[in-house]
Amino acid sequence: MDQKEAYIILKSLREAIDGLQRKYYPSIPKAEISMFIKYRSAFSKVLIDLKKDYGTFFSDLTLIQEQEYIITLDKLGKKEEVYSKQILDNFIVDIDYCINTLQGLSQIKILVNTYPLFRGIKAHLGLEISNAKKDIIVASAWLTDTDLINQLKERVESGLKVQIIIDSVDENFKITSHFDDFVKSGGELFVYSDKEKKCKMHHKFCVIDFKTTITGSYNWTFQANWNLENVIKIKNNEFIARMFIIEFDYIKGNCISYEEFMNKETTKE
């Protein structure tokens, strides 16, 4: 259930409970409690979905049980069990909490889907690569972790489009067989080599399926596993992903293909 659908249902429930409150103030006859139970059941379904998708924000809410609100009134010497109006008051409080929280979530959606990572970064990268459906781009100044490169090659072989940009630093080319295999499989590898500006391509980011972005200090190297590093993972945010894709395309304009770069290096020798 998406936020908009949940919001519409909750607003309808709020209006229905208002109607009950006006009709039965200050108490509800036991015979009329069935409508409350119906509304509570509808609220239960919404709440289950909200807890599943946004547990942090809704985890403290529990369903109201009508038995907790039974009171005994003495009407002209005759005792009658009814439900206190408090059962509706509290239900309204819970519904209003959910409505207001959903309105807030619509404003901070980026925060809900943003995760800072300091440990196990390689595992998170591997997981997102494995879950990719269509497209992966990677810009990493240093890229010497053959595990990640081989995983990217496997995704190419499974039909995904995978593009990589690396810097022309010597460390990237001490061993190149993994790059050769990646390119032979159909992967696109570019080398940043803007000698005139005398600057490095120092980025470390990837974008997956045009909506998930991972960026931070982590180079895609074995050594990075032992360093104190950080990345931010931003999921399901096409706007942020698009900004990184634009930067990737800009960098690519100052790159040459891996094959061209290697031919030049061979000529130098």
C-alpha positions as CSV (number, residue, x, y, z in Angstrom):
1,M,0.0,0.0,0.0
2,D,1.5,3.3,-1.0
3,Q,1.4,6.5,1.1
4,K,-1.4,8.1,-1.0
5,E,-3.7,5.1,-0.7
6,A,-3.1,4.8,3.0
7,Y,-3.8,8.5,3.5
8,I,-7.1,8.4,1.6
9,I,-8.3,5.4,3.7
10,L,-7.3,7.0,7.0
11,K,-9.0,10.3,6.1
12,S,-12.2,8.3,5.3
13,L,-12.0,6.5,8.6
14,R,-11.5,9.8,10.4
15,E,-14.7,11.2,9.0
16,A,-16.6,8.0,9.8
17,I,-15.4,8.0,13.4
18,D,-16.4,11.6,13.7
19,G,-19.9,10.6,12.6
20,L,-20.0,7.9,15.4
21,Q,-18.8,10.4,17.9
22,R,-21.5,12.9,17.1
23,K,-24.2,10.2,17.1
24,Y,-23.4,8.4,20.3
25,Y,-21.8,11.0,22.5
26,P,-21.1,10.5,25.4
27,S,-21.2,6.7,25.2
28,I,-21.9,3.9,22.7
29,P,-24.5,1.2,23.3
30,K,-22.9,-2.3,23.2
31,A,-25.3,-3.2,20.4
32,E,-23.9,-0.5,18.2
33,I,-20.2,-1.3,18.6
34,S,-20.1,-3.4,15.4
35,M,-19.4,-0.2,13.3
36,F,-16.4,0.6,15.5
37,I,-15.1,-3.0,15.0
38,K,-15.5,-2.6,11.3
39,Y,-13.5,0.6,11.2
40,R,-10.9,-0.8,13.5
41,S,-10.4,-3.8,11.1
42,A,-9.9,-1.4,8.2
43,F,-7.4,0.6,10.3
44,S,-5.6,-2.6,11.3
45,K,-4.9,-3.5,7.6
46,V,-3.5,0.0,7.0
47,L,-1.4,-0.1,10.1
48,I,0.1,-3.5,9.3
49,D,1.3,-2.1,5.9
50,L,2.6,1.1,7.5
51,K,4.6,-0.8,10.1
52,K,6.0,-3.1,7.4
53,D,7.1,-0.2,5.2
54,Y,7.9,2.5,7.8
55,G,8.3,0.6,11.0
56,T,10.3,3.2,12.8
57,F,7.5,5.7,12.5
58,F,4.6,3.5,13.4
59,S,6.0,0.8,15.7
60,D,4.6,2.2,18.9
61,L,0.9,2.1,17.7
62,T,-1.2,-0.8,18.9
63,L,-4.8,-1.7,18.0
64,I,-7.5,-0.5,20.4
65,Q,-9.4,-3.3,22.0
66,E,-13.0,-2.5,22.7
67,Q,-13.1,-4.6,25.9
68,E,-10.8,-2.1,27.6
69,Y,-13.5,0.6,27.3
70,I,-16.6,-1.1,28.7
71,I,-18.1,0.9,31.6
72,T,-21.3,0.4,33.6
73,L,-23.8,3.2,33.8
74,D,-26.6,3.4,36.3
75,K,-29.7,4.7,34.5
76,L,-32.6,5.2,36.9
77,G,-31.5,2.3,39.0
78,K,-30.9,0.0,36.0
79,K,-27.3,-0.8,35.3
80,E,-26.2,-0.9,31.6
81,E,-22.9,-1.8,30.1
82,V,-21.8,0.7,27.4
83,Y,-18.6,1.7,25.7
84,S,-17.0,4.9,26.9
85,K,-16.6,7.7,24.3
86,Q,-12.9,7.5,25.2
87,I,-12.7,4.5,22.8
88,L,-13.5,6.9,19.9
89,D,-11.3,9.7,21.3
90,N,-8.3,7.4,21.4
91,F,-9.0,5.9,18.0
92,I,-9.1,9.4,16.6
93,V,-5.8,10.2,18.2
94,D,-4.2,7.2,16.5
95,I,-5.7,7.9,13.1
96,D,-4.6,11.6,13.3
97,Y,-1.1,10.4,14.3
98,C,-0.9,8.2,11.2
99,I,-2.3,11.0,8.9
100,N,0.1,13.6,10.2
101,T,3.1,11.2,10.0
102,L,2.2,10.3,6.4
103,Q,2.1,14.0,5.5
104,G,5.5,14.3,7.1
105,L,6.9,11.3,5.3
106,S,5.9,12.8,2.0
107,Q,8.2,15.7,2.8
108,I,11.2,13.6,4.0
109,K,10.9,10.7,1.6
110,I,14.6,11.0,0.8
111,L,15.5,10.4,4.4
112,V,13.4,7.3,4.7
113,N,15.3,5.8,1.8
114,T,18.8,7.0,2.8
115,Y,21.2,4.8,4.6
116,P,24.7,5.8,5.9
117,L,27.1,2.8,5.9
118,F,30.4,2.4,7.7
119,R,30.9,-1.4,7.8
120,G,30.3,-4.1,5.3
121,I,30.3,-1.7,2.4
122,K,31.6,-4.2,-0.1
123,A,28.7,-6.6,0.9
124,H,26.2,-3.8,0.3
125,L,27.7,-3.0,-3.1
126,G,27.6,-6.7,-4.0
127,L,23.9,-7.0,-2.9
128,E,22.8,-4.0,-5.0
129,I,24.8,-5.2,-8.0
130,S,23.1,-8.6,-7.7
131,N,19.6,-7.0,-7.4
132,A,20.1,-4.8,-10.4
133,K,17.6,-5.3,-13.2
134,K,18.7,-3.2,-16.2
135,D,21.6,-0.8,-15.8
136,I,24.7,-0.1,-13.7
137,I,27.1,2.7,-13.9
138,V,30.3,2.9,-11.8
139,A,32.8,5.8,-11.4
140,S,35.7,4.8,-9.1
141,A,39.1,6.4,-9.1
142,W,40.7,3.2,-8.1
143,L,39.1,-0.1,-9.1
144,T,41.2,-3.1,-8.3
145,D,38.8,-5.4,-6.3
146,T,38.5,-8.3,-8.8
147,D,35.6,-9.7,-6.8
148,L,33.5,-6.7,-7.7
149,I,34.8,-6.5,-11.3
150,N,33.9,-10.1,-11.9
151,Q,30.5,-9.6,-10.4
152,L,29.9,-6.7,-12.8
153,K,31.1,-9.0,-15.7
154,E,28.5,-11.6,-14.6
155,R,25.8,-9.0,-14.7
156,V,26.8,-8.0,-18.2
157,E,26.6,-11.7,-19.2
158,S,23.1,-11.9,-17.8
159,G,22.0,-9.0,-20.1
160,L,22.5,-5.8,-18.1
161,K,24.2,-2.7,-19.5
162,V,27.2,-2.0,-17.3
163,Q,29.5,1.1,-17.7
164,I,32.6,1.8,-15.7
165,I,34.9,4.9,-15.5
166,I,38.2,4.6,-13.7
167,D,41.2,7.0,-13.4
168,S,44.4,6.5,-15.3
169,V,46.5,6.0,-12.1
170,D,49.1,3.3,-12.5
171,E,47.6,1.1,-9.7
172,N,44.6,0.3,-11.8
173,F,46.7,-1.3,-14.5
174,K,49.2,-3.5,-12.7
175,I,47.0,-6.4,-13.5
176,T,44.5,-6.0,-16.3
177,S,43.2,-9.5,-17.1
178,H,39.9,-8.8,-15.2
179,F,39.4,-5.7,-17.2
180,D,40.0,-7.6,-20.4
181,D,37.4,-10.2,-19.5
182,F,34.9,-7.5,-18.5
183,V,35.3,-5.8,-21.9
184,K,35.2,-9.1,-23.8
185,S,31.9,-9.9,-22.1
186,G,30.3,-6.7,-23.5
187,G,31.0,-4.3,-20.6
188,E,31.9,-0.7,-21.3
189,L,35.1,0.5,-19.6
190,F,36.4,4.1,-19.9
191,V,39.6,5.6,-18.6
192,Y,39.7,9.2,-17.5
193,S,42.8,10.8,-19.0
194,D,42.5,14.6,-18.9
195,K,46.2,15.4,-18.8
196,E,45.7,19.0,-19.8
197,K,43.8,19.9,-16.7
198,K,46.2,17.8,-14.5
199,C,43.4,16.6,-12.3
200,K,42.2,13.1,-11.2
201,M,38.8,11.6,-11.6
202,H,38.4,11.1,-7.8
203,H,34.7,10.0,-7.7
204,K,33.5,6.9,-6.0
205,F,29.9,6.3,-6.9
206,C,27.5,4.0,-8.6
207,V,23.9,4.3,-9.9
208,I,21.7,1.2,-10.3
209,D,18.6,1.0,-12.4
210,F,18.4,4.9,-12.6
211,K,17.1,5.1,-9.1
212,T,19.6,3.8,-6.5
213,T,22.8,5.7,-5.8
214,I,25.7,4.7,-3.6
215,T,28.4,7.3,-3.0
216,G,31.1,8.1,-0.5
217,S,34.8,7.7,0.3
218,Y,35.0,4.0,-0.5
219,N,37.2,3.1,-3.5
220,W,36.4,-0.3,-5.1
221,T,39.7,-1.9,-3.9
222,F,40.6,-4.7,-1.6
223,Q,42.5,-2.2,0.6
224,A,39.3,-0.2,1.2
225,N,37.9,-3.2,3.1
226,W,40.5,-2.5,5.8
227,N,40.1,1.3,5.9
228,L,37.7,3.4,7.8
229,E,35.3,4.4,5.0
230,N,31.8,5.6,4.5
231,V,29.1,5.6,1.8
232,I,25.5,6.8,1.6
233,K,23.0,4.6,-0.1
234,I,20.0,6.4,-1.5
235,K,17.3,4.1,-2.8
236,N,14.3,4.8,-5.0
237,N,15.2,8.4,-5.7
238,E,15.3,9.1,-9.4
239,F,16.1,12.8,-9.0
240,I,19.4,12.1,-7.1
241,A,20.3,9.3,-9.4
242,R,19.7,11.6,-12.4
243,M,22.2,14.1,-11.0
244,F,24.9,11.4,-10.7
245,I,24.1,10.1,-14.2
246,I,24.6,13.6,-15.6
247,E,28.0,13.8,-13.8
248,F,28.9,10.4,-15.1
249,D,28.1,11.5,-18.7
250,Y,30.2,14.7,-18.2
251,I,33.2,12.7,-17.0
252,K,32.8,10.2,-19.9
253,G,33.3,13.2,-22.3
254,N,36.9,13.4,-21.0
255,C,37.5,9.7,-21.2
256,I,38.9,7.3,-23.8
257,S,37.9,3.6,-24.1
258,Y,39.9,1.0,-22.2
259,E,41.0,-0.5,-25.5
260,E,42.3,2.9,-26.8
261,F,44.1,3.6,-23.5
262,M,45.8,0.2,-23.5
263,N,46.9,0.6,-27.2
264,K,48.5,4.0,-26.3
265,E,50.3,2.4,-23.3
266,T,51.5,-0.4,-25.6
267,T,52.8,2.1,-28.1
268,K,54.7,4.0,-25.4
269,E,56.6,0.8,-24.6
